Amino acid sequence: MKTRKSLKKRFKITKTGKVLRKPAGQNHFRGKKSGKRIRKIRKWKEMPKPLAKKIKKLIA
């Protein structure tokens, strides 16, 4: 079965099996966001378990 390339680019799977994603809101309209908010957006966030399970199935 082919992997979903678009999903593979958007998510990371760690060695422990967690699925990580980047938060939305990084590309434009950043002028009105505070520096603190922009720094928080840069970090990878963990996906909720039910969604992570679905994404793992689609990527693998």
N, CA, C and O atoms as a Tripos MOL2 file, in Angstrom:
@<TRIPOS>MOLECULE
protein
  240   239    60     0     0
PROTEIN
NO_CHARGES

@<TRIPOS>ATOM
      1 N           0.8360   -1.1850    0.0000 N.3       1 MET1
      2 CA          0.0000    0.0000    0.0000 C.3       1 MET1
      3 C           0.8820    1.2500    0.0000 C.2       1 MET1
      4 O           1.8980    1.2980    0.6940 O.2       1 MET1
      5 N           0.4930    2.2520   -0.7740 N.am      2 LYS2
      6 CA          1.2640    3.4900   -0.8480 C.3       2 LYS2
      7 C           1.1010    4.2980    0.4410 C.2       2 LYS2
      8 O           0.0360    4.2980    1.0580 O.2       2 LYS2
      9 N           2.1680    4.9780    0.8330 N.am      3 THR3
     10 CA          2.0470    5.8770    1.9870 C.3       3 THR3
     11 C           1.4470    7.1860    1.4980 C.2       3 THR3
     12 O           1.6200    7.5550    0.3360 O.2       3 THR3
     13 N           0.7580    7.8740    2.3590 N.am      4 ARG4
     14 CA          0.1980    9.1810    2.0180 C.3       4 ARG4
     15 C           1.3200   10.2040    2.1870 C.2       4 ARG4
     16 O           1.6360   10.6000    3.3090 O.2       4 ARG4
     17 N           1.9130   10.6250    1.0950 N.am      5 LYS5
     18 CA          3.0750   11.5230    1.1430 C.3       5 LYS5
     19 C           2.7540   12.8520    1.8220 C.2       5 LYS5
     20 O           3.5940   13.4040    2.5330 O.2       5 LYS5
     21 N           1.5500   13.3670    1.6090 N.am      6 SER6
     22 CA          1.1900   14.6500    2.2200 C.3       6 SER6
     23 C           1.1730   14.5360    3.7450 C.2       6 SER6
     24 O           1.5740   15.4670    4.4450 O.2       6 SER6
     25 N           0.7100   13.3970    4.2570 N.am      7 LEU7
     26 CA          0.6910   13.1850    5.7090 C.3       7 LEU7
     27 C           2.0980   12.9830    6.2460 C.2       7 LEU7
     28 O           2.4260   13.4460    7.3380 O.2       7 LEU7
     29 N           2.9170   12.2980    5.4840 N.am      8 LYS8
     30 CA          4.2880   12.0330    5.9110 C.3       8 LYS8
     31 C           5.0670   13.3400    6.0920 C.2       8 LYS8
     32 O           5.9410   13.4360    6.9540 O.2       8 LYS8
     33 N           4.7420   14.3420    5.2730 N.am      9 LYS9
     34 CA          5.4090   15.6410    5.3660 C.3       9 LYS9
     35 C           4.9000   16.4610    6.5520 C.2       9 LYS9
     36 O           5.6330   17.2890    7.0940 O.2       9 LYS9
     37 N           3.6590   16.2380    6.9540 N.am     10 ARG10
     38 CA          3.0400   17.0570    7.9990 C.3      10 ARG10
     39 C           3.2020   16.5160    9.4120 C.2      10 ARG10
     40 O           3.0690   17.2650   10.3800 O.2      10 ARG10
     41 N           3.4850   15.2430    9.5400 N.am     11 PHE11
     42 CA          3.5790   14.6260   10.8640 C.3      11 PHE11
     43 C           4.9000   13.8990   11.0450 C.2      11 PHE11
     44 O           5.5140   13.4400   10.0810 O.2      11 PHE11
     45 N           5.3340   13.8020   12.3230 N.am     12 LYS12
     46 CA          6.5340   13.0420   12.6720 C.3      12 LYS12
     47 C           6.1220   11.9660   13.6620 C.2      12 LYS12
     48 O           5.2840   12.2060   14.5320 O.2      12 LYS12
     49 N           6.7090   10.7800   13.5330 N.am     13 ILE13
     50 CA          6.4640    9.7240   14.5120 C.3      13 ILE13
     51 C           7.7680    9.5010   15.2670 C.2      13 ILE13
     52 O           8.8120    9.2570   14.6610 O.2      13 ILE13
     53 N           7.7010    9.5890   16.5950 N.am     14 THR14
     54 CA          8.8910    9.4280   17.4250 C.3      14 THR14
     55 C           9.1990    7.9440   17.6130 C.2      14 THR14
     56 O           8.4060    7.0820   17.2340 O.2      14 THR14
     57 N          10.3540    7.6580   18.1990 N.am     15 LYS15
     58 CA         10.7410    6.2640   18.4630 C.3      15 LYS15
     59 C           9.7760    5.5810   19.4220 C.2      15 LYS15
     60 O           9.5500    4.3730   19.3390 O.2      15 LYS15
     61 N           9.2080    6.3690   20.3380 N.am     16 THR16
     62 CA          8.2660    5.7940   21.3040 C.3      16 THR16
     63 C           6.8670    5.6260   20.7180 C.2      16 THR16
     64 O           5.9960    5.0420   21.3630 O.2      16 THR16
     65 N           6.6400    6.1320   19.5000 N.am     17 GLY17
     66 CA          5.3600    5.9390   18.8300 C.3      17 GLY17
     67 C           4.4040    7.1160   18.9060 C.2      17 GLY17
     68 O           3.2630    7.0160   18.4540 O.2      17 GLY17
     69 N           4.8570    8.2390   19.4770 N.am     18 LYS18
     70 CA          4.0020    9.4240   19.5370 C.3      18 LYS18
     71 C           3.9530   10.0750   18.1570 C.2      18 LYS18
     72 O           4.9280   10.0360   17.4060 O.2      18 LYS18
     73 N           2.8100   10.6720   17.8330 N.am     19 VAL19
     74 CA          2.6680   11.3930   16.5670 C.3      19 VAL19
     75 C           2.7080   12.8830   16.8830 C.2      19 VAL19
     76 O           1.9390   13.3710   17.7110 O.2      19 VAL19
     77 N           3.6140   13.6040   16.2160 N.am     20 LEU20
     78 CA          3.7720   15.0300   16.4520 C.3      20 LEU20
     79 C           3.3040   15.8260   15.2450 C.2      20 LEU20
     80 O           3.4040   15.3710   14.1050 O.2      20 LEU20
     81 N           2.7910   17.0230   15.5140 N.am     21 ARG21
     82 CA          2.3190   17.9140   14.4490 C.3      21 ARG21
     83 C           2.7820   19.3310   14.7350 C.2      21 ARG21
     84 O           3.1380   19.6580   15.8660 O.2      21 ARG21
     85 N           2.7760   20.1720   13.7060 N.am     22 LYS22
     86 CA          3.0800   21.5910   13.8770 C.3      22 LYS22
     87 C           1.7560   22.3400   14.0040 C.2      22 LYS22
     88 O           0.8180   22.0490   13.2620 O.2      22 LYS22
     89 N           1.6580   23.2950   14.9240 N.am     23 PRO23
     90 CA          0.4210   24.0630   15.0440 C.3      23 PRO23
     91 C           0.1930   24.9650   13.8280 C.2      23 PRO23
     92 O           1.1430   25.3320   13.1360 O.2      23 PRO23
     93 N          -1.0540   25.3150   13.5750 N.am     24 ALA24
     94 CA         -1.4030   26.2030   12.4640 C.3      24 ALA24
     95 C          -1.0400   27.6430   12.8160 C.2      24 ALA24
     96 O          -0.8030   27.9670   13.9790 O.2      24 ALA24
     97 N          -0.9980   28.4940   11.8060 N.am     25 GLY25
     98 CA         -0.8170   29.9280   12.0260 C.3      25 GLY25
     99 C           0.6080   30.4030   11.9280 C.2      25 GLY25
    100 O           0.9530   31.4140   12.5400 O.2      25 GLY25
    101 N           1.4540   29.7130   11.1810 N.am     26 GLN26
    102 CA          2.8600   30.0990   11.0970 C.3      26 GLN26
    103 C           3.2060   30.8980    9.8470 C.2      26 GLN26
    104 O           4.2180   31.5990    9.8280 O.2      26 GLN26
    105 N           2.3890   30.8060    8.8090 N.am     27 ASN27
    106 CA          2.8100   31.3220    7.5120 C.3      27 ASN27
    107 C           2.5580   32.8080    7.2640 C.2      27 ASN27
    108 O           3.4320   33.4950    6.7370 O.2      27 ASN27
    109 N           1.3990   33.3110    7.6280 N.am     28 HIS28
    110 CA          1.1460   34.7310    7.3690 C.3      28 HIS28
    111 C           0.2800   35.3180    8.4680 C.2      28 HIS28
    112 O          -0.2170   34.5940    9.3310 O.2      28 HIS28
    113 N           0.1000   36.6310    8.4360 N.am     29 PHE29
    114 CA         -0.5830   37.3920    9.4940 C.3      29 PHE29
    115 C           0.1480   37.2480   10.8280 C.2      29 PHE29
    116 O          -0.4810   37.1460   11.8810 O.2      29 PHE29
    117 N           1.4670   37.2420   10.7740 N.am     30 ARG30
    118 CA          2.2310   37.0680   12.0060 C.3      30 ARG30
    119 C           2.4770   38.3830   12.7260 C.2      30 ARG30
    120 O           2.8640   38.3900   13.8940 O.2      30 ARG30
    121 N           2.2540   39.5010   12.0350 N.am     31 GLY31
    122 CA          2.5180   40.8130   12.6240 C.3      31 GLY31
    123 C           1.6940   41.0930   13.8600 C.2      31 GLY31
    124 O           2.1680   41.7380   14.7960 O.2      31 GLY31
    125 N           0.4630   40.6130   13.8700 N.am     32 LYS32
    126 CA         -0.4080   40.8950   15.0170 C.3      32 LYS32
    127 C          -0.2510   39.8860   16.1490 C.2      32 LYS32
    128 O          -0.8550   40.0460   17.2090 O.2      32 LYS32
    129 N           0.5510   38.8530   15.9340 N.am     33 LYS33
    130 CA          0.7720   37.8560   16.9910 C.3      33 LYS33
    131 C           1.9800   38.2740   17.8220 C.2      33 LYS33
    132 O           2.9470   38.8270   17.2990 O.2      33 LYS33
    133 N           1.9120   38.0060   19.1120 N.am     34 SER34
    134 CA          3.0200   38.3740   19.9960 C.3      34 SER34
    135 C           4.1970   37.4290   19.7740 C.2      34 SER34
    136 O           4.0320   36.3310   19.2440 O.2      34 SER34
    137 N           5.3720   37.8620   20.1790 N.am     35 GLY35
    138 CA          6.5780   37.0430   20.0430 C.3      35 GLY35
    139 C           6.4480   35.7360   20.7940 C.2      35 GLY35
    140 O           6.8910   34.6880   20.3220 O.2      35 GLY35
    141 N           5.8350   35.8030   21.9710 N.am     36 LYS36
    142 CA          5.6320   34.6030   22.7920 C.3      36 LYS36
    143 C           4.7640   33.5880   22.0450 C.2      36 LYS36
    144 O           5.0420   32.3890   22.0510 O.2      36 LYS36
    145 N           3.7090   34.0920   21.4040 N.am     37 ARG37
    146 CA          2.7900   33.2200   20.6640 C.3      37 ARG37
    147 C           3.4880   32.5820   19.4620 C.2      37 ARG37
    148 O           3.2800   31.4020   19.1770 O.2      37 ARG37
    149 N           4.3140   33.3570   18.7590 N.am     38 ILE38
    150 CA          5.0390   32.8390   17.5910 C.3      38 ILE38
    151 C           6.0370   31.7660   18.0190 C.2      38 ILE38
    152 O           6.1870   30.7520   17.3370 O.2      38 ILE38
    153 N           6.7160   31.9810   19.1400 N.am     39 ARG39
    154 CA          7.6740   30.9830   19.6450 C.3      39 ARG39
    155 C           6.9680   29.6900   20.0220 C.2      39 ARG39
    156 O           7.4900   28.6030   19.7770 O.2      39 ARG39
    157 N           5.7870   29.7980   20.6140 N.am     40 LYS40
    158 CA          5.0130   28.6040   20.9880 C.3      40 LYS40
    159 C           4.5740   27.8210   19.7530 C.2      40 LYS40
    160 O           4.5490   26.5910   19.7690 O.2      40 LYS40
    161 N           4.2310   28.5330   18.6900 N.am     41 ILE41
    162 CA          3.7750   27.9100   17.4440 C.3      41 ILE41
    163 C           4.8920   27.0920   16.7900 C.2      41 ILE41
    164 O           4.6160   26.1010   16.1140 O.2      41 ILE41
    165 N           6.1420   27.4980   16.9840 N.am     42 ARG42
    166 CA          7.2810   26.8160   16.3460 C.3      42 ARG42
    167 C           7.4610   25.3760   16.8110 C.2      42 ARG42
    168 O           7.9700   24.5420   16.0610 O.2      42 ARG42
    169 N           7.0530   25.0790   18.0260 N.am     43 LYS43
    170 CA          7.3170   23.7590   18.6100 C.3      43 LYS43
    171 C           6.3450   22.7020   18.0980 C.2      43 LYS43
    172 O           5.2000   22.9990   17.7590 O.2      43 LYS43
    173 N           6.8270   21.4650   18.0510 N.am     44 TRP44
    174 CA          5.9820   20.3350   17.6580 C.3      44 TRP44
    175 C           5.0680   19.9850   18.8170 C.2      44 TRP44
    176 O           5.5010   19.9870   19.9700 O.2      44 TRP44
    177 N           3.8200   19.6870   18.5290 N.am     45 LYS45
    178 CA          2.8320   19.3090   19.5440 C.3      45 LYS45
    179 C           2.4320   17.8510   19.3410 C.2      45 LYS45
    180 O           2.4440   17.3390   18.2210 O.2      45 LYS45
    181 N           2.0800   17.1940   20.4410 N.am     46 GLU46
    182 CA          1.6610   15.7890   20.3660 C.3      46 GLU46
    183 C           0.1850   15.7000   19.9720 C.2      46 GLU46
    184 O          -0.6410   16.4880   20.4340 O.2      46 GLU46
    185 N          -0.1290   14.7390   19.1200 N.am     47 MET47
    186 CA         -1.5090   14.5240   18.6790 C.3      47 MET47
    187 C          -2.2680   13.7250   19.7330 C.2      47 MET47
    188 O          -1.6660   12.9090   20.4310 O.2      47 MET47
    189 N          -3.5780   13.9430   19.8650 N.am     48 PRO48
    190 CA         -4.3880   13.1090   20.7600 C.3      48 PRO48
    191 C          -4.3570   11.6510   20.2900 C.2      48 PRO48
    192 O          -4.2820   11.3870   19.0900 O.2      48 PRO48
    193 N          -4.4160   10.7210   21.2190 N.am     49 LYS49
    194 CA         -4.2500    9.2950   20.9040 C.3      49 LYS49
    195 C          -5.1890    8.7500   19.8200 C.2      49 LYS49
    196 O          -4.7220    8.0370   18.9320 O.2      49 LYS49
    197 N          -6.5100    9.0590   19.8560 N.am     50 PRO50
    198 CA         -7.3820    8.5070   18.8040 C.3      50 PRO50
    199 C          -6.9950    8.9690   17.3970 C.2      50 PRO50
    200 O          -7.0350    8.1870   16.4470 O.2      50 PRO50
    201 N          -6.6180   10.2460   17.2720 N.am     51 LEU51
    202 CA         -6.2030   10.7610   15.9630 C.3      51 LEU51
    203 C          -4.8410   10.2070   15.5630 C.2      51 LEU51
    204 O          -4.6070    9.9020   14.3940 O.2      51 LEU51
    205 N          -3.9480   10.0790   16.5350 N.am     52 ALA52
    206 CA         -2.6060    9.5580   16.2670 C.3      52 ALA52
    207 C          -2.6800    8.1490   15.6950 C.2      52 ALA52
    208 O          -1.9170    7.7910   14.7980 O.2      52 ALA52
    209 N          -3.5940    7.3640   16.2160 N.am     53 LYS53
    210 CA         -3.7690    5.9870   15.7510 C.3      53 LYS53
    211 C          -4.1530    5.9660   14.2660 C.2      53 LYS53
    212 O          -3.6170    5.1710   13.4940 O.2      53 LYS53
    213 N          -5.0820    6.8420   13.8720 N.am     54 LYS54
    214 CA         -5.5210    6.9240   12.4780 C.3      54 LYS54
    215 C          -4.3790    7.3640   11.5620 C.2      54 LYS54
    216 O          -4.2020    6.8150   10.4750 O.2      54 LYS54
    217 N          -3.6140    8.3470   12.0040 N.am     55 ILE55
    218 CA         -2.5200    8.8690   11.1850 C.3      55 ILE55
    219 C          -1.4280    7.8290   11.0070 C.2      55 ILE55
    220 O          -0.8770    7.6800    9.9160 O.2      55 ILE55
    221 N          -1.1140    7.1070   12.0790 N.am     56 LYS56
    222 CA         -0.1090    6.0370   11.9790 C.3      56 LYS56
    223 C          -0.5220    5.0070   10.9430 C.2      56 LYS56
    224 O           0.3060    4.5300   10.1670 O.2      56 LYS56
    225 N          -1.8030    4.6660   10.9320 N.am     57 LYS57
    226 CA         -2.3300    3.6820    9.9870 C.3      57 LYS57
    227 C          -2.1670    4.1700    8.5470 C.2      57 LYS57
    228 O          -1.8190    3.3940    7.6560 O.2      57 LYS57
    229 N          -2.4220    5.4610    8.3280 N.am     58 LEU58
    230 CA         -2.3330    6.0270    6.9830 C.3      58 LEU58
    231 C          -0.8890    6.1850    6.5080 C.2      58 LEU58
    232 O          -0.6060    6.0290    5.3200 O.2      58 LEU58
    233 N           0.0210    6.4940    7.4310 N.am     59 ILE59
    234 CA          1.4260    6.6890    7.0540 C.3      59 ILE59
    235 C           2.1290    5.3560    6.8400 C.2      59 ILE59
    236 O           2.9050    5.2090    5.8950 O.2      59 ILE59
    237 N           1.8650    4.3810    7.7110 N.am     60 ALA60
    238 CA          2.5870    3.1050    7.6550 C.3      60 ALA60
    239 C           2.1640    2.2280    6.4980 C.2      60 ALA60
    240 O           2.6910    1.1280    6.3320 O.2      60 ALA60
@<TRIPOS>BOND
     1     1     2 1
     2     2     3 1
     3     3     4 2
     4     3     5 am
     5     5     6 1
     6     6     7 1
     7     7     8 2
     8     7     9 am
     9     9    10 1
    10    10    11 1
    11    11    12 2
    12    11    13 am
    13    13    14 1
    14    14    15 1
    15    15    16 2
    16    15    17 am
    17    17    18 1
    18    18    19 1
    19    19    20 2
    20    19    21 am
    21    21    22 1
    22    22    23 1
    23    23    24 2
    24    23    25 am
    25    25    26 1
    26    26    27 1
    27    27    28 2
    28    27    29 am
    29    29    30 1
    30    30    31 1
    31    31    32 2
    32    31    33 am
    33    33    34 1
    34    34    35 1
    35    35    36 2
    36    35    37 am
    37    37    38 1
    38    38    39 1
    39    39    40 2
    40    39    41 am
    41    41    42 1
    42    42    43 1
    43    43    44 2
    44    43    45 am
    45    45    46 1
    46    46    47 1
    47    47    48 2
    48    47    49 am
    49    49    50 1
    50    50    51 1
    51    51    52 2
    52    51    53 am
    53    53    54 1
    54    54    55 1
    55    55    56 2
    56    55    57 am
    57    57    58 1
    58    58    59 1
    59    59    60 2
    60    59    61 am
    61    61    62 1
    62    62    63 1
    63    63    64 2
    64    63    65 am
    65    65    66 1
    66    66    67 1
    67    67    68 2
    68    67    69 am
    69    69    70 1
    70    70    71 1
    71    71    72 2
    72    71    73 am
    73    73    74 1
    74    74    75 1
    75    75    76 2
    76    75    77 am
    77    77    78 1
    78    78    79 1
    79    79    80 2
    80    79    81 am
    81    81    82 1
    82    82    83 1
    83    83    84 2
    84    83    85 am
    85    85    86 1
    86    86    87 1
    87    87    88 2
    88    87    89 am
    89    89    90 1
    90    90    91 1
    91    91    92 2
    92    91    93 am
    93    93    94 1
    94    94    95 1
    95    95    96 2
    96    95    97 am
    97    97    98 1
    98    98    99 1
    99    99   100 2
   100    99   101 am
   101   101   102 1
   102   102   103 1
   103   103   104 2
   104   103   105 am
   105   105   106 1
   106   106   107 1
   107   107   108 2
   108   107   109 am
   109   109   110 1
   110   110   111 1
   111   111   112 2
   112   111   113 am
   113   113   114 1
   114   114   115 1
   115   115   116 2
   116   115   117 am
   117   117   118 1
   118   118   119 1
   119   119   120 2
   120   119   121 am
   121   121   122 1
   122   122   123 1
   123   123   124 2
   124   123   125 am
   125   125   126 1
   126   126   127 1
   127   127   128 2
   128   127   129 am
   129   129   130 1
   130   130   131 1
   131   131   132 2
   132   131   133 am
   133   133   134 1
   134   134   135 1
   135   135   136 2
   136   135   137 am
   137   137   138 1
   138   138   139 1
   139   139   140 2
   140   139   141 am
   141   141   142 1
   142   142   143 1
   143   143   144 2
   144   143   145 am
   145   145   146 1
   146   146   147 1
   147   147   148 2
   148   147   149 am
   149   149   150 1
   150   150   151 1
   151   151   152 2
   152   151   153 am
   153   153   154 1
   154   154   155 1
   155   155   156 2
   156   155   157 am
   157   157   158 1
   158   158   159 1
   159   159   160 2
   160   159   161 am
   161   161   162 1
   162   162   163 1
   163   163   164 2
   164   163   165 am
   165   165   166 1
   166   166   167 1
   167   167   168 2
   168   167   169 am
   169   169   170 1
   170   170   171 1
   171   171   172 2
   172   171   173 am
   173   173   174 1
   174   174   175 1
   175   175   176 2
   176   175   177 am
   177   177   178 1
   178   178   179 1
   179   179   180 2
   180   179   181 am
   181   181   182 1
   182   182   183 1
   183   183   184 2
   184   183   185 am
   185   185   186 1
   186   186   187 1
   187   187   188 2
   188   187   189 am
   189   189   190 1
   190   190   191 1
   191   191   192 2
   192   191   193 am
   193   193   194 1
   194   194   195 1
   195   195   196 2
   196   195   197 am
   197   197   198 1
   198   198   199 1
   199   199   200 2
   200   199   201 am
   201   201   202 1
   202   202   203 1
   203   203   204 2
   204   203   205 am
   205   205   206 1
   206   206   207 1
   207   207   208 2
   208   207   209 am
   209   209   210 1
   210   210   211 1
   211   211   212 2
   212   211   213 am
   213   213   214 1
   214   214   215 1
   215   215   216 2
   216   215   217 am
   217   217   218 1
   218   218   219 1
   219   219   220 2
   220   219   221 am
   221   221   222 1
   222   222   223 1
   223   223   224 2
   224   223   225 am
   225   225   226 1
   226   226   227 1
   227   227   228 2
   228   227   229 am
   229   229   230 1
   230   230   231 1
   231   231   232 2
   232   231   233 am
   233   233   234 1
   234   234   235 1
   235   235   236 2
   236   235   237 am
   237   237   238 1
   238   238   239 1
   239   239   240 2
@<TRIPOS>SUBSTRUCTURE
     1 MET1         2 RESIDUE 1 A MET
     2 LYS2         6 RESIDUE 1 A LYS
     3 THR3        10 RESIDUE 1 A THR
     4 ARG4        14 RESIDUE 1 A ARG
     5 LYS5        18 RESIDUE 1 A LYS
     6 SER6        22 RESIDUE 1 A SER
     7 LEU7        26 RESIDUE 1 A LEU
     8 LYS8        30 RESIDUE 1 A LYS
     9 LYS9        34 RESIDUE 1 A LYS
    10 ARG10       38 RESIDUE 1 A ARG
    11 PHE11       42 RESIDUE 1 A PHE
    12 LYS12       46 RESIDUE 1 A LYS
    13 ILE13       50 RESIDUE 1 A ILE
    14 THR14       54 RESIDUE 1 A THR
    15 LYS15       58 RESIDUE 1 A LYS
    16 THR16       62 RESIDUE 1 A THR
    17 GLY17       66 RESIDUE 1 A GLY
    18 LYS18       70 RESIDUE 1 A LYS
    19 VAL19       74 RESIDUE 1 A VAL
    20 LEU20       78 RESIDUE 1 A LEU
    21 ARG21       82 RESIDUE 1 A ARG
    22 LYS22       86 RESIDUE 1 A LYS
    23 PRO23       90 RESIDUE 1 A PRO
    24 ALA24       94 RESIDUE 1 A ALA
    25 GLY25       98 RESIDUE 1 A GLY
    26 GLN26      102 RESIDUE 1 A GLN
    27 ASN27      106 RESIDUE 1 A ASN
    28 HIS28      110 RESIDUE 1 A HIS
    29 PHE29      114 RESIDUE 1 A PHE
    30 ARG30      118 RESIDUE 1 A ARG
    31 GLY31      122 RESIDUE 1 A GLY
    32 LYS32      126 RESIDUE 1 A LYS
    33 LYS33      130 RESIDUE 1 A LYS
    34 SER34      134 RESIDUE 1 A SER
    35 GLY35      138 RESIDUE 1 A GLY
    36 LYS36      142 RESIDUE 1 A LYS
    37 ARG37      146 RESIDUE 1 A ARG
    38 ILE38      150 RESIDUE 1 A ILE
    39 ARG39      154 RESIDUE 1 A ARG
    40 LYS40      158 RESIDUE 1 A LYS
    41 ILE41      162 RESIDUE 1 A ILE
    42 ARG42      166 RESIDUE 1 A ARG
    43 LYS43      170 RESIDUE 1 A LYS
    44 TRP44      174 RESIDUE 1 A TRP
    45 LYS45      178 RESIDUE 1 A LYS
    46 GLU46      182 RESIDUE 1 A GLU
    47 MET47      186 RESIDUE 1 A MET
    48 PRO48      190 RESIDUE 1 A PRO
    49 LYS49      194 RESIDUE 1 A LYS
    50 PRO50      198 RESIDUE 1 A PRO
    51 LEU51      202 RESIDUE 1 A LEU
    52 ALA52      206 RESIDUE 1 A ALA
    53 LYS53      210 RESIDUE 1 A LYS
    54 LYS54      214 RESIDUE 1 A LYS
    55 ILE55      218 RESIDUE 1 A ILE
    56 LYS56      222 RESIDUE 1 A LYS
    57 LYS57      226 RESIDUE 1 A LYS
    58 LEU58      230 RESIDUE 1 A LEU
    59 ILE59      234 RESIDUE 1 A ILE
    60 ALA60      238 RESIDUE 1 A ALA
